[in-house]
Amino acid sequence: MSLQQQPEAPLHPAVLLPCQNGVNVLDPVIAVVSSSLRNSIAYSIAGVWVLLLTGTGFAVQNEIKAASDDSARFLFRGTKTTSQGSTTRLYVETREATAGLVIAYNGKALTPEQRRAEEARVERFIQHPEELKKKREQERTDADRTLRIVRSLPDAFLFEYAGEEQGSEGIGRAGELLVKLKFRPNPHYQPPSHVEEVLTGMQGYVLIDAAHYRLASIDGTLFKEVGFGWGILGHLDQGGRFTVQQQELGDNLWEISSMSVSFTGKILLFKNLSISSTETFTGFKRVPSDLTFAQAVELLKKEEASVDANVEQGNAPSLRENRVPLTSRRETFLRAR
């Protein structure tokens, strides 16, 4: 693990990855973003040094451990915003795959025709088991890429202490201290494959919950052009950036609260690539760990109907403004049957 306290130096992605021509062009970037990125101690000189020497490594190990623990699954809402507008979905994690249902475009509920088409889309996975199998395999492949990137972080970067920040809504635990570490590439790091190559051109900072060694935030920027696929498939331009924020829901359960991606580049050396989006996740509710995909689809329909009913009765703000409070692990399981 490459952690250093040194003089100030010039420092400067369960959704599918963007794919063109069969190539997941942002695998190495979104893997960092879609990984299971999940505070307070008496800070002394000794405490800071302990964190520098062990903190990132412990945090990485805890994230890997959390990613492999499928005992806690959630229903939650995600709103993704791009230059074309926003799309709001409800998600439910299951043992088979993650079920997702669009419930709004640009803050407006779906029309009856749009709703029927969306329900037919998700029901296709139930009616055609081979499609659900492909979806599950794709999610597992993406998760494997995520773990490869996360495992590389302590070796790929040099870290230095950069102060402390308070946790806030959506970042760590509100009101509790987070340790800030700057990172830059380790010149001695040799990426084992093209998946990890993006790390050689990235710098930024991480926020770590020092009490439980969890990653509360990652902010990374490409300070140089980085090729992927050994430079044959294309490259990402200098200036690309991603940010990921993670929050504790209660009982030391952590989930991603938001992520933002902005990259340009080229694919196959001649096709332009431009990706810019921000996604926020709210309204986490615990669901049974043995939930099937079919049961999750029914649960999504009931949750959508509940949201619509509340809006019609004036009991909830519009979909654009609604932010369902986070619930903890102690909440009674949602009925799935």
C-alpha positions as CSV (number, residue, x, y, z in Angstrom):
1,M,0.0,0.0,0.0
2,S,1.4,3.3,-1.1
3,L,0.5,6.0,1.5
4,Q,2.8,8.9,2.1
5,Q,2.8,12.1,4.2
6,Q,4.8,14.5,2.0
7,P,5.1,18.1,0.9
8,E,2.4,19.7,-1.2
9,A,2.7,18.4,-4.8
10,P,0.8,19.5,-7.9
11,L,-2.3,17.3,-7.7
12,H,-4.8,17.8,-9.8
13,P,-19.4,3.2,-12.0
14,A,-26.7,-2.8,-9.3
15,V,-27.1,-0.1,-14.1
16,L,-25.4,-1.3,-17.2
17,L,-22.3,0.5,-18.4
18,P,-22.3,2.6,-21.5
19,C,-21.6,0.4,-24.4
20,Q,-20.8,1.1,-28.1
21,N,-19.9,-1.5,-30.7
22,G,-20.0,-4.1,-28.0
23,V,-17.3,-2.4,-26.0
24,N,-18.1,-1.1,-22.4
25,V,-16.0,2.0,-23.0
26,L,-16.2,3.4,-19.4
27,D,-15.8,0.1,-17.6
28,P,-12.6,1.2,-15.8
29,V,-14.1,4.5,-14.8
30,I,-17.7,3.6,-13.9
31,A,-16.3,0.5,-12.0
32,V,-14.8,3.0,-9.6
33,V,-18.1,4.9,-9.6
34,S,-20.3,1.7,-9.4
35,S,-18.4,0.0,-6.9
36,S,-19.9,-0.7,-3.4
37,L,-18.5,2.5,-2.1
38,R,-19.9,2.6,1.5
39,N,-16.7,8.8,11.8
40,S,-15.4,10.0,14.3
41,I,-12.2,9.5,16.3
42,A,-10.0,11.8,18.4
43,Y,-7.6,13.0,15.9
44,S,-4.0,13.2,17.1
45,I,-0.7,13.1,15.3
46,A,-0.6,9.4,16.0
47,G,-4.2,9.0,14.7
48,V,-3.4,10.7,11.5
49,W,-0.4,8.6,10.8
50,V,-2.3,5.4,11.6
51,L,-5.0,6.5,9.1
52,L,-2.4,7.3,6.4
53,L,-0.7,4.0,6.9
54,T,-3.8,1.8,7.2
55,G,-6.9,3.7,6.5
56,T,-7.3,3.4,2.8
57,G,-6.3,-0.3,2.8
58,F,-8.9,-1.0,5.5
59,A,-11.5,1.0,3.8
60,V,-10.9,-0.9,0.6
61,Q,-11.2,-4.2,2.4
62,N,-14.4,-3.1,4.0
63,E,-15.9,-2.1,0.7
64,I,-15.0,-5.4,-0.8
65,K,-16.5,-7.2,2.2
66,A,-19.7,-5.2,1.9
67,A,-19.9,-5.9,-1.8
68,S,-19.9,-9.6,-1.2
69,D,-22.5,-9.4,1.5
70,D,-25.9,-9.9,-0.1
71,S,-27.9,-10.2,3.1
72,A,-29.1,-6.6,3.0
73,R,-31.2,-5.6,-0.1
74,F,-33.2,-2.4,-0.7
75,L,-35.9,-0.7,-2.6
76,F,-34.9,2.8,-3.6
77,R,-35.4,5.6,-6.1
78,G,-32.9,6.9,-8.6
79,T,-33.1,10.1,-10.7
80,K,-30.7,10.4,-13.5
81,T,-30.2,13.7,-15.2
82,T,-28.5,14.3,-18.6
83,S,-28.6,17.1,-21.2
84,Q,-31.8,15.4,-22.6
85,G,-33.7,15.6,-19.3
86,S,-34.3,13.4,-16.2
87,T,-35.5,9.9,-15.7
88,T,-36.7,8.6,-12.4
89,R,-36.8,4.9,-11.6
90,L,-37.7,2.7,-8.7
91,Y,-35.2,-0.2,-8.1
92,V,-35.5,-3.4,-6.0
93,E,-32.4,-5.6,-5.4
94,T,-33.1,-9.3,-5.5
95,R,-31.0,-12.5,-5.5
96,E,-31.6,-12.9,-9.2
97,A,-30.9,-9.4,-10.5
98,T,-31.9,-5.8,-9.9
99,A,-35.4,-4.9,-11.1
100,G,-35.9,-1.3,-12.2
101,L,-39.1,0.5,-13.3
102,V,-39.3,4.0,-14.8
103,I,-41.9,6.1,-13.0
104,A,-41.3,9.6,-14.4
105,Y,-39.7,11.6,-17.1
106,N,-38.6,15.2,-16.4
107,G,-40.5,15.0,-13.1
108,K,-43.8,14.1,-14.7
109,A,-45.5,10.7,-14.1
110,L,-45.9,8.4,-17.0
111,T,-49.0,8.4,-19.2
112,P,-51.1,5.2,-19.1
113,E,-49.6,4.1,-22.4
114,Q,-46.0,4.7,-21.2
115,R,-46.8,2.8,-17.9
116,R,-48.1,-0.2,-19.8
117,A,-45.0,-0.3,-22.1
118,E,-42.6,0.0,-19.1
119,E,-44.4,-2.8,-17.2
120,A,-44.3,-5.0,-20.3
121,R,-40.5,-4.3,-20.5
122,V,-39.7,-5.5,-17.0
123,E,-42.2,-8.4,-17.2
124,R,-40.2,-9.7,-20.3
125,F,-37.5,-10.8,-17.9
126,I,-40.0,-13.0,-16.1
127,Q,-41.6,-14.4,-19.2
128,H,-38.2,-15.1,-20.8
129,P,-35.8,-16.6,-18.2
130,E,-32.9,-16.5,-20.7
131,E,-33.2,-12.7,-20.7
132,L,-33.1,-12.6,-16.9
133,K,-30.0,-14.9,-17.0
134,K,-28.2,-12.5,-19.4
135,K,-29.1,-9.6,-17.1
136,R,-27.8,-11.4,-14.0
137,E,-24.6,-12.4,-15.8
138,Q,-24.0,-8.8,-17.0
139,E,-24.5,-7.5,-13.4
140,R,-22.0,-10.0,-12.1
141,T,-19.5,-9.1,-14.8
142,D,-19.8,-5.4,-13.9
143,A,-19.4,-6.2,-10.2
144,D,-16.3,-8.2,-10.9
145,R,-14.8,-5.2,-12.8
146,T,-15.7,-3.0,-9.8
147,L,-13.9,-5.2,-7.4
148,R,-10.8,-5.3,-9.6
149,I,-10.6,-1.5,-9.5
150,V,-11.3,-1.2,-5.8
151,R,-8.6,-3.8,-5.0
152,S,-6.1,-1.7,-7.0
153,L,-6.7,1.6,-5.2
154,P,-4.1,1.3,-2.4
155,D,-1.4,0.2,-4.9
156,A,-2.3,2.5,-7.8
157,F,-2.2,5.8,-5.8
158,L,0.0,7.8,-3.4
159,F,-2.1,9.4,-0.6
160,E,-1.4,12.4,1.6
161,Y,-3.4,13.9,4.5
162,A,-5.4,16.9,3.5
163,G,-7.5,17.8,6.5
164,E,-11.0,16.9,7.8
165,E,-14.5,17.6,6.7
166,Q,-17.9,17.1,8.4
167,G,-20.2,14.5,7.1
168,S,-23.5,15.8,5.7
169,E,-26.7,14.4,4.2
170,G,-25.7,11.9,1.6
171,I,-22.0,11.9,2.5
172,G,-21.0,9.6,5.3
173,R,-22.8,10.3,8.6
174,A,-24.2,13.8,9.0
175,G,-22.3,15.9,11.5
176,E,-19.5,13.5,12.1
177,L,-15.9,14.0,10.9
178,L,-14.4,12.6,7.8
179,V,-10.7,12.4,7.0
180,K,-9.7,13.9,3.6
181,L,-6.8,12.3,1.7
182,K,-5.5,13.5,-1.6
183,F,-4.4,11.0,-4.2
184,R,-2.2,10.9,-7.3
185,P,-0.8,8.0,-9.4
186,N,1.9,5.9,-8.0
187,P,4.6,6.0,-10.7
188,H,5.6,2.4,-9.8
189,Y,2.2,1.0,-10.4
190,Q,1.8,-1.4,-13.3
191,P,-1.9,-1.9,-14.4
192,P,-2.5,-5.7,-14.7
193,S,-5.0,-5.0,-17.6
194,H,-6.7,-2.3,-19.5
195,V,-9.5,-2.1,-16.9
196,E,-7.1,-0.5,-14.4
197,E,-5.3,1.7,-17.0
198,V,-7.5,4.7,-16.2
199,L,-6.1,4.9,-12.7
200,T,-2.7,5.9,-14.1
201,G,-4.1,9.3,-15.3
202,M,-6.4,10.1,-12.4
203,Q,-6.0,12.3,-9.3
204,G,-8.3,13.8,-6.7
205,Y,-9.3,13.1,-3.1
206,V,-11.3,10.6,-1.0
207,L,-13.2,11.1,2.3
208,I,-12.9,8.3,4.8
209,D,-15.1,7.5,7.8
210,A,-12.1,7.0,10.1
211,A,-14.2,5.2,12.8
212,H,-15.5,2.4,10.6
213,Y,-13.1,2.7,7.6
214,R,-15.6,3.3,4.9
215,L,-15.4,5.5,1.8
216,A,-17.8,8.4,2.1
217,S,-16.7,10.1,-1.2
218,I,-14.4,9.9,-4.1
219,D,-13.7,12.8,-6.5
220,G,-11.4,11.9,-9.4
221,T,-10.2,13.9,-12.4
222,L,-8.2,12.8,-15.5
223,F,-5.1,15.1,-15.6
224,K,-4.0,13.6,-18.9
225,E,-5.5,11.6,-21.8
226,V,-5.9,8.0,-21.0
227,G,-6.2,5.1,-23.5
228,F,-8.3,2.1,-22.9
229,G,-7.8,-1.3,-24.6
230,W,-4.1,-0.5,-25.0
231,G,-4.9,2.6,-27.0
232,I,-6.4,0.5,-29.8
233,L,-10.1,0.9,-28.9
234,G,-9.9,4.6,-28.0
235,H,-9.2,7.1,-25.3
236,L,-10.7,9.4,-22.6
237,D,-9.8,13.1,-22.8
238,Q,-7.9,15.1,-20.2
239,G,-10.4,16.9,-17.8
240,G,-12.9,14.0,-17.5
241,R,-14.3,13.8,-13.9
242,F,-16.4,11.6,-11.7
243,T,-17.7,12.0,-8.2
244,V,-19.3,9.4,-6.0
245,Q,-20.9,10.0,-2.6
246,Q,-21.9,7.4,-0.1
247,Q,-24.1,7.5,3.0
248,E,-24.7,5.4,6.1
249,L,-28.4,4.3,6.3
250,G,-28.1,3.0,9.8
251,D,-26.6,-0.1,11.5
252,N,-23.5,0.4,9.5
253,L,-25.3,-0.2,6.2
254,W,-23.9,2.0,3.4
255,E,-25.3,2.8,0.0
256,I,-24.3,5.2,-2.8
257,S,-26.3,8.5,-2.5
258,S,-25.2,10.2,-5.7
259,M,-22.7,9.9,-8.6
260,S,-21.8,12.3,-11.4
261,V,-19.8,11.4,-14.6
262,S,-18.5,13.8,-17.2
263,F,-16.2,12.3,-19.9
264,T,-15.3,12.9,-23.6
265,G,-13.1,11.0,-25.9
266,K,-13.1,8.7,-28.9
267,I,-14.0,5.1,-29.5
268,L,-12.2,3.0,-32.2
269,L,-10.1,6.1,-32.8
270,F,-12.8,7.9,-34.9
271,K,-16.1,7.9,-33.1
272,N,-16.7,10.7,-30.6
273,L,-17.6,9.8,-27.0
274,S,-19.5,12.2,-24.7
275,I,-21.1,11.2,-21.5
276,S,-22.4,13.6,-18.9
277,S,-24.9,12.6,-16.2
278,T,-25.7,12.9,-12.5
279,E,-27.8,10.4,-10.6
280,T,-29.1,10.6,-7.1
281,F,-30.5,7.8,-4.9
282,T,-33.1,8.3,-2.2
283,G,-35.9,6.6,-0.3
284,F,-34.0,3.4,0.8
285,K,-36.3,0.8,2.3
286,R,-35.1,-2.7,3.4
287,V,-36.7,-5.7,1.6
288,P,-36.5,-9.4,2.3
289,S,-33.2,-10.9,1.2
290,D,-34.9,-13.9,-0.5
291,L,-37.1,-11.7,-2.8
292,T,-37.4,-13.1,-6.3
293,F,-37.3,-11.0,-9.4
294,A,-41.0,-11.6,-10.1
295,Q,-41.9,-10.5,-6.5
296,A,-39.8,-7.4,-7.0
297,V,-41.7,-6.4,-10.1
298,E,-45.0,-6.6,-8.2
299,L,-43.5,-4.6,-5.4
300,L,-42.4,-2.0,-7.8
301,K,-45.9,-1.7,-9.2
302,K,-47.4,-1.3,-5.7
303,E,-44.8,1.3,-4.8
304,E,-45.4,3.3,-8.0
305,A,-49.2,3.2,-7.3
306,S,-48.5,4.4,-3.8
307,V,-46.5,7.3,-5.0
308,D,-49.1,8.3,-7.5
309,A,-51.9,8.1,-4.9
310,N,-50.0,10.3,-2.5
311,V,-49.4,12.9,-5.2
312,E,-53.0,12.9,-6.3
313,Q,-54.2,13.3,-2.7
314,G,-51.8,16.2,-2.0
315,N,-49.9,14.2,0.6
316,A,-46.6,14.4,-1.2
317,P,-44.7,17.0,-3.3
318,S,-44.2,16.5,-7.0
319,L,-41.9,13.8,-8.3
320,R,-39.3,16.4,-9.2
321,E,-39.1,17.6,-5.6
322,N,-39.9,14.5,-3.6
323,R,-37.1,13.2,-1.4
324,V,-38.2,10.2,0.6
325,P,-36.4,10.2,4.0
326,L,-33.8,7.4,4.4
327,T,-34.9,4.5,6.5
328,S,-32.7,2.3,8.6
329,R,-32.2,-1.4,8.9
330,R,-34.6,-1.5,11.8
331,E,-37.6,-0.7,9.7
332,T,-40.0,-3.6,9.3
333,F,-39.5,-5.6,6.1
334,L,-41.7,-4.5,3.2
335,R,-44.3,-7.1,2.3
336,A,-43.2,-8.7,-0.9
337,R,-45.9,-11.3,-1.4
